[in-house]
Amino acid sequence: DQGRNVEDCRTKLAELILAIATPPVIRKPSKPSRGAKQRRLNEKHVQADRKQNRRRPGLGD
């Protein structure tokens, strides 16, 4: 009946309001590991060497 529907709606609305009222958990940014830093730097060196090899040889080469 209508009274029960109204009560159900109020209950659902109260649950929604409570769910929204709690703040979301803020993610704490993590730092990259030592190995990840080393891999990134190694890849940068490899890429730099590749690009260096693409250039024209200089006068002394």
VEXKOL-824044 format. One record per residue: x, y, z of N, C-alpha, C, O in turn. Coordinates in Angstrom, 1 decimal, always signed. Last residue first. Example, Ala and Ser with C-alpha at 12.3 -4.5 7.8 and 13.67 -1.06 7.14 Angstrom:
! residues 2
- n_px/n_py/n_pz/ca_px/ca_py/ca_pz/c_px/c_py/c_pz/o_px/o_py/o_pz
- +12.8/-2.2/+7.1/+13.7/-1.1/+7.1/+12.9/+0.0/+7.9/+13.4/+1.1/+8.0
- +13.2/-5.7/+7.8/+12.3/-4.5/+7.8/+13.2/-3.3/+7.8/+14.2/-3.3/+8.5
This chain:
! residues 61
- n_px/n_py/n_pz/ca_px/ca_py/ca_pz/c_px/c_py/c_pz/o_px/o_py/o_pz
- +84.4/+11.8/-38.1/+84.0/+10.3/-38.1/+84.2/+9.7/-39.4/+83.9/+8.5/-39.6
- +84.9/+14.5/-38.2/+85.9/+13.6/-37.8/+85.6/+12.1/-37.9/+86.5/+11.3/-37.7
- +82.4/+15.5/-39.1/+83.6/+15.6/-39.9/+84.7/+14.7/-39.5/+85.4/+14.1/-40.4
- +79.8/+13.1/-38.1/+80.5/+14.4/-38.1/+81.7/+14.4/-39.0/+82.0/+13.4/-39.7
- +77.1/+11.3/-39.5/+78.5/+11.3/-38.9/+79.1/+12.7/-39.0/+78.9/+13.4/-40.1
- +73.8/+12.1/-38.7/+74.9/+12.0/-39.7/+76.2/+12.0/-39.0/+76.4/+12.6/-37.9
- +71.9/+10.1/-36.3/+72.5/+11.3/-36.8/+73.5/+11.1/-37.9/+74.2/+10.0/-37.9
- +71.3/+7.7/-35.2/+70.5/+8.1/-36.4/+71.2/+9.3/-37.0/+70.9/+9.5/-38.2
- +72.7/+7.5/-32.8/+73.2/+6.7/-34.0/+72.4/+7.0/-35.3/+72.9/+6.7/-36.3
- +71.1/+9.0/-31.1/+72.5/+9.5/-31.5/+73.0/+8.7/-32.7/+73.7/+9.3/-33.5
- +68.9/+7.4/-30.8/+68.8/+8.7/-31.6/+70.1/+9.2/-32.0/+70.3/+9.8/-33.0
- +70.1/+5.3/-29.4/+69.4/+5.0/-30.7/+69.3/+6.3/-31.5/+69.6/+6.3/-32.7
- +70.9/+6.6/-27.1/+71.9/+6.0/-28.0/+71.3/+5.7/-29.3/+72.0/+6.0/-30.4
- +68.3/+7.3/-26.1/+69.3/+8.4/-26.4/+70.4/+7.8/-27.4/+70.7/+8.5/-28.3
- +67.3/+4.7/-25.5/+66.7/+5.6/-26.5/+67.6/+6.7/-27.0/+67.6/+7.0/-28.1
- +69.1/+4.0/-23.5/+69.0/+3.2/-24.7/+68.4/+4.0/-25.8/+68.9/+4.0/-27.0
- +68.6/+5.9/-21.6/+69.9/+5.8/-22.2/+69.9/+5.0/-23.5/+70.5/+5.4/-24.4
- +65.9/+5.2/-20.9/+66.2/+6.6/-21.5/+67.6/+6.6/-22.2/+67.8/+7.2/-23.2
- +66.3/+2.7/-19.9/+65.5/+2.8/-21.1/+65.8/+4.2/-21.8/+65.8/+4.3/-23.0
- +67.6/+3.4/-17.5/+68.3/+2.6/-18.5/+67.6/+2.7/-19.9/+68.2/+2.8/-20.9
- +65.6/+4.9/-16.2/+66.8/+5.5/-16.6/+67.6/+4.7/-17.7/+68.1/+5.3/-18.7
- +63.7/+2.8/-15.8/+63.4/+4.0/-16.6/+64.6/+4.7/-17.1/+64.7/+5.1/-18.2
- +65.2/+1.1/-14.2/+64.7/+0.6/-15.5/+64.4/+1.8/-16.4/+64.7/+1.8/-17.6
- +65.5/+2.7/-11.9/+66.7/+2.2/-12.7/+66.3/+1.8/-14.1/+67.0/+2.1/-15.0
- +62.9/+3.0/-11.0/+63.7/+4.2/-11.4/+64.9/+3.8/-12.3/+65.2/+4.4/-13.3
- +62.3/+0.4/-10.4/+61.6/+1.1/-11.5/+62.3/+2.3/-12.0/+62.3/+2.6/-13.2
- +64.1/-0.1/-8.3/+64.2/-0.8/-9.6/+63.5/-0.2/-10.7/+64.0/-0.2/-11.8
- +63.1/+1.6/-6.4/+64.4/+1.9/-6.9/+64.6/+1.1/-8.2/+65.3/+1.7/-9.1
- +59.6/+2.5/-7.1/+60.7/+1.7/-6.4/+62.0/+2.0/-7.1/+62.1/+2.6/-8.1
- +57.9/+5.6/-6.9/+58.4/+4.5/-7.6/+59.5/+3.8/-6.9/+60.3/+4.4/-6.2
- +55.7/+6.2/-4.1/+56.9/+6.6/-4.9/+57.3/+5.4/-5.7/+57.1/+4.2/-5.3
- +52.1/+6.8/-4.1/+53.3/+6.1/-3.7/+54.5/+6.5/-4.6/+54.3/+7.0/-5.7
- +49.6/+9.0/-2.8/+50.5/+8.6/-3.9/+51.7/+7.9/-3.4/+52.4/+8.3/-2.4
- +46.8/+7.9/-1.3/+48.1/+8.4/-1.0/+49.0/+8.0/-2.1/+49.3/+6.8/-2.3
- +43.5/+8.7/-2.0/+44.6/+7.8/-2.3/+45.9/+8.5/-2.0/+46.1/+9.7/-2.4
- +40.9/+9.1/+0.3/+41.9/+9.8/-0.6/+43.1/+8.9/-0.8/+43.7/+8.4/+0.2
- +37.8/+7.8/+0.3/+39.1/+7.6/+0.8/+40.1/+8.2/-0.2/+40.1/+7.9/-1.4
- +35.0/+10.2/+0.4/+35.8/+9.1/-0.3/+37.2/+9.0/+0.3/+37.8/+10.0/+0.7
- +33.0/+10.8/+3.3/+33.9/+11.2/+2.2/+34.7/+10.1/+1.6/+34.9/+9.1/+2.3
- +29.6/+10.1/+3.6/+30.9/+9.7/+4.0/+31.9/+10.1/+2.9/+31.7/+9.8/+1.7
- +27.3/+11.0/+2.3/+27.9/+11.8/+3.4/+29.3/+11.4/+3.8/+30.1/+12.2/+4.2
- +26.4/+9.1/+0.6/+27.0/+10.2/+0.0/+27.8/+11.1/+1.1/+28.8/+11.7/+0.8
- +25.3/+7.3/+2.4/+26.4/+6.8/+1.6/+27.1/+8.0/+1.0/+28.4/+7.9/+0.8
- +23.3/+8.8/+3.6/+24.4/+8.4/+4.4/+25.6/+7.9/+3.6/+26.8/+8.1/+3.9
- +21.7/+9.1/+1.4/+22.2/+10.3/+2.0/+23.4/+9.9/+2.8/+24.5/+10.6/+2.8
- +20.9/+6.5/+0.9/+21.6/+7.2/-0.1/+22.4/+8.4/+0.5/+23.5/+8.7/+0.2
- +19.4/+6.0/+3.3/+20.7/+5.2/+3.0/+21.5/+5.9/+1.9/+22.7/+5.9/+2.1
- +17.3/+7.8/+3.0/+18.2/+7.9/+4.1/+19.5/+7.2/+3.9/+20.6/+7.7/+4.2
- +16.1/+6.7/+0.7/+16.7/+8.0/+0.6/+17.7/+8.3/+1.8/+18.8/+8.9/+1.6
- +15.2/+4.3/+1.7/+16.2/+4.3/+0.6/+16.9/+5.6/+0.5/+18.1/+5.7/+0.3
- +13.4/+5.2/+3.6/+14.5/+4.4/+4.0/+15.6/+4.4/+3.0/+16.8/+4.6/+3.3
- +11.6/+6.5/+1.9/+12.3/+7.3/+3.0/+13.6/+6.5/+3.4/+14.6/+7.1/+3.6
- +10.6/+4.4/+0.4/+11.4/+5.5/-0.2/+12.2/+6.3/+0.8/+13.3/+6.7/+0.5
- +9.4/+2.9/+2.5/+10.5/+2.3/+1.7/+11.3/+3.4/+1.0/+12.6/+3.4/+1.1
- +7.4/+4.7/+3.2/+8.4/+4.3/+4.2/+9.6/+3.7/+3.5/+10.7/+4.0/+3.9
- +5.9/+4.8/+0.8/+6.5/+6.0/+1.3/+7.6/+5.7/+2.3/+8.7/+6.3/+2.3
- +5.1/+2.1/+0.7/+5.9/+2.6/-0.3/+6.6/+3.9/+0.1/+7.8/+4.1/-0.2
- +3.4/+2.0/+3.0/+4.6/+1.2/+3.0/+5.6/+1.7/+1.9/+6.8/+1.7/+2.1
- +1.4/+3.7/+2.2/+2.2/+4.0/+3.4/+3.5/+3.3/+3.4/+4.5/+3.8/+3.8
- +0.2/+2.4/-0.1/+1.0/+3.7/-0.2/+1.9/+4.0/+1.0/+3.0/+4.5/+0.8
- +0.8/-1.2/+0.0/+0.0/+0.0/+0.0/+0.9/+1.2/+0.0/+2.1/+1.2/+0.0
